[in-house]
Amino acid sequence: MLRNSSPLWFALLIWSFLAINLCISFNVISALKISKDVSSSDHDRRFHLVTKEERGTIAETEDGVISSVRISDGFNRTYHLQFITLEPNSLFLPVLLHADMVFYVHSGSGSMRWIDEENKKNHIDVEKGDIYRFLSGSVFYMRSNLESTREKLRIYSIFTDSNIENPPSLYIGAYSTLNDLVRGFENKVLQTAFNVPEEVLDEITKASKPPAIVHSTTTTKDKHSEDEPDWRSGIIESLVKRGSSSSSSSGDDYSNGKKKKKTETVNLFKRKPDFSNCNGWSIALTNKDASALKDSDMGIFMVNLTKGSMMGPHWNPRASEIAIVTHGQGMITVVCPGNANGSGCKNMRFKVKEGDVFTVPRFHPMAQMAYNNDSLVFMGFNTNARENHPQFLAGKSSVFRTLNKDILAMSFNVPNTTMEQLLGSQVESIILECLSCAEEEEDRMREEEQRERREEEEMEREKEEAKRREEEEKARERERQEEEERRREEEKARERERQEEEERIREEEEARRRQEEARREEEEAKRQEEARRRKEEQQRKQEEEAKRRQEGARREEEEAKREEEKRQERERKQREEQERQEKEAQQQEEEAQRRQEAEEAQRRQQEEEARRAEEARRGQVEEARKEEAAARRRQKEEARRAEDEEARRQERQEEAESRRKEEERQQTERQEEEARRAEVERQQKEREIEEAKRAEEERQQREGEREETRQERQQTEREEEEARRAEVARRQKEREMEEAKRADDKRQRRGREREEARQEEEERSGGGGEETRRVLNLRI
């Protein structure tokens, strides 16, 4: 089933898998590289100009070279341009276009063949000046002729696609090679699709990739034949031919011997110029003028300026110009159409030479000028050219001539007579004579570059000065921080000393308290020992008294044995009385001892309460002293912080005031500079108008006057430069005086702070000693 299917199915299958399996061709990498180069830091210049030396090389062999650039049109859209150069009898191998290709033949001759999306074969013969367009999706290749002059075939092409906007992440280049289309598949898929032996596919897939441009094996005699180099023929035929059934019914197939009607190109040099005079000519083509550009938004133009001539100031209301210099050199002036803040738009002058590419965005007035010793020829492409009509400022074609002169005079804020002179003096239109205009523009460009370099150097010096001041400020800030850190360290050291002193005092009080307790314990032990001795002495006395009574009793017993019976009762009573008395005495002694112990306990409790009260009073006194000292420190710290904050606030106000004054001075200087420039420009315009009135015989005199004017302008600029340098020196001197004054104020403030810190330290040291003495006196 696959073997009998149409090759068209296989071509559609390949195109359906391009987004996944297509390898990025070698020209994509170079194109992206050029895009990155064009968007470099030198944006303002590269935005309008890419020199020939800045092109990126995509491919280079002995048979040809392909280079490219990517350039912006000024409205967030970039275009890819390629410059294809083929040596005589060389072949640009077939590629699949990813975008529409509009091209111009700059030199040489050759033939181009392509197969469109409907598999229709087409071919054209091209020569110098031809323009044409290939649609995206076409497979095309080209061959250069081998002529007697051996002139190279040079193609300038631009790639656009108005219907498909590929995001950057899916960008796959302007075209892809046939190798990229085939080699992405596995051998099994290719073998089944082509129905060929595996060794054939191995030979194809393992072969090295050929360069983009090779030497052609055909000659000029059979240049219209369908010969393809060796093994490529089978692959190309399989990709682009219909099946047998469809081929038999096609009237466009070369294999059937029926030649398709030749497609015609448009040649710029074979058409009558849109405008022509002794100063040059110009021509522009849109899709209405050339069938090759049908359904395209692109237009092609060419301008030829003779020596010492100028394309008058004009702008494009709808199209941006992408131009390529094909001969000579000249100056391009592009004027910013507005001065919106932050737009980055500014007037520009730049020099172009052969091979350079430059763009002019729409709405931007421009003028192209040729040098006195060389002509300037450039061609290019217009975007959205179908609705574009260039508008000229001066000459017979001036757009100002269609406006009411009164309103126009009010727009310029000049009298009507002045406006009539401005619009009626020029008798030519579009391309004007302008001797030495390019040379003077180049001089102004170089002067502006020198002035910009001087301004950049001045800005760099100011930046370095600001950086130096910032570093000095940082150094002063570090010194202040170190001073603060030193004060904090001293404060911490004093706090540690105070804490150590308080700890020593607490330890001394604790030692005295322990000694007092030990003394009281010793006294208590002495009192207990004395009571024990008194008790033992009383007991001893009682025992001795008892012994004496017993001895008297014995003596009485011996003396009164005779009266023993009478006295036994009395003795019994006496003994009972004695025992009662002993009991009472013992009770009295125990009662006295209990009273003594209670009194001693009460005395100890009173002493303990008195000691506790004394300690509480001392603690209250110490706490009150600490709180008072802390309150004094907090008050002083708050006062110092308030003074520092006030000083910083005043310093910030002074700095803000100085910055405001500096900005006002700079603004005044800028306004004065702008006024001076406006005055110089106005005077210059008046001189130019006056010079335009003089006859041709006074041209040499005008040249001398312009030279004198240029010298005067240079002298004025030198005087302005000297005045500006003097003003910069004066501002620098004022800044140095202000910085010296601020430094002196800071030194005085640091002196006051150190003096206050010293006084505070002395007060703290004196107050701490007095408080310590007072506490010691209280303890004593």
Secondary structure, DSSP 8 states (H G I E B T S, - for coil): --TTS-HHHHHHHHHHTHHHH----HHHHHHHHHHHHHTSS-HHHHTTEE-GGG-EEEEEETTEEEEEEEEE-SSS-EEEEEEEEE-TTEEEEEEEESSEEEEEEEE-EEEEEEE-TT--EEEEEEETTEEEEE-TT-EEEEEE---TT---EEEEEEEE-SS----GGG---SEEEHHHHHTTS-HHHHHHHHT--HHHHHHHHHS----SEEE----GGGTTS----TTHHHHHHHHH---HHHHHH-SS-GGGT--------EEGGGS--SEEETTEEEEEE-TTT-GGGTT-S-EEEEEEE-TTEEEEEEE-SS--EEEEEEEEEEEEEE--S---TT-----EEEEEETT-EEEE-TT--EEEEE-TTS-EEEEEEETTGGG---EESSBTTBGGGGS-HHHHHHHHTS-HHHHHHHHHS---BSEEE-TTHHHHHHHHHHHHHHHHHHHHHHHHHHHHHHHHHHHHHHHHHHHHHHHHHHHHHHHHHHHHHHHHHHHHHHHHHHHHHHHHHHHHHHHHHHHHHHHHHHHHHHHHHHHHHHHHHHHHHHHHHHHTSTTHHHHHHHHHHHHHHHHHHHHHHHHHHHHHHHHHHHHHHHHHHHHHHHHHHHHHHHHHHHHHHHHHHHHHHHHHHHHHHHHHHHHHHHHHHHHHHHHHHHHHHHHHHHHHHHHHHHHHHHHHHHHHHHHHHS-GGGHHHHHHHHHHHHHHHHHHHHHHHHHHHHHHHHHHHHHHHHHHHHHHHHHHHHHHHHHHHHHHHHHHHHHHHHHHHHHHHHH-
